[in-house]
């Protein structure tokens, strides 16, 4: 991996899961919370939000670097609320899958209906053709076993 400034850009801290190797600090110009890989400490990089060049500090302002703000928030919730969130997320995903299955079914059931009508017409046509053939053969018994 390269140490060029672009290899470790500054990012808004809510745009990325913050890991133990990340520095979290506020932009001195716009006060937005930023995150960057700690190898960028001391470098001067443009803030992604206000575009001003800022020097990355050597230390992070956040003590718990191993948990993203979302994860911390989740950990503070009572068990039942965490369970509720899990259920709601599964519910959403299952609803999505159900819609997909429904769309697929509707699309293909109309095609299946068309093919079923066609099979019925072809069956009727086969019956007619067999009857015509049998009637003709009945008039010419000498050909029946030919
Ligand atoms: Zn800024």
Boltz pocket constraint, residues with backbone or C-beta under 6 A from the ligand:
constraints:
  - pocket:
      binder: B
      contacts: [[A, 27], [A, 28], [A, 29], [A, 30], [A, 31], [A, 32], [A, 47], [A, 48], [A, 49], [A, 50], [A, 51], [A, 52]]
      max_distance: 6.0
